[in-house]
């Protein structure tokens, strides 16, 4: 083979790999750039969703007073603990703890004391009475940072018999859902003070199923009846009244009957 032809062939063989390497480098660089850009795009897509979720949660708390109340409780410092006291002395114990907080300079450890109250409508033999009473008799709620000093401030208050829990010297705080449930009357009081609607009060009566009563007003006035069902929310009872020697169910208001 002539020397000139051999040189040309060698040149062709040498040039082709160089071109291939250049093309592969370009592909790798392009792929690398695309791969680098992809997470950035995903991040850009995810960030608005996160911000939108946070905005939705904040908007919900702003528009729903109950959610706003719960958010406020979550932001408060300290944990909520329950102390046991003698029934009927809850408010005296509350005042006693608050006095000891000031006298013993524990304001940085014990932050709040609550005795949740509720409104109850009582019916006793046709007499209607609205009262305020302790929702959980015998217990007081305290928000505090638990230390030896704060424990002593609360525990040695007259009327306190101990912290609630298996270990009275190292009690466990309430879960947040338990706090919400026990402090719900506090939220309702706040709503009522602002003139906002609140749930209907609890209705109780001294009537029981099977009680014999006398109807004192209405079409069946003067007739005897037996209570078969009590509807406290509606302030009604379902009674059985003998009509033509047959027991007939009749719904009556608490105010329409009296005990025999």
Beta strands, then each sheet from edge to edge (+ up, - down):
strand 1: 79-85
strand 2: 110-114
strand 3: 117-124
strand 4: 127-134
strand 5: 139-144
strand 6: 160-163
strand 7: 202-205
strand 8: 212-215
strand 9: 224-231
strand 10: 236-243
strand 11: 246-253
strand 12: 257-259
sheet 1: 2+ 5- 1+ 6-
sheet 2: 4+ 3- 7-
sheet 3: 11+ 10- 9+ 8- 12+
end
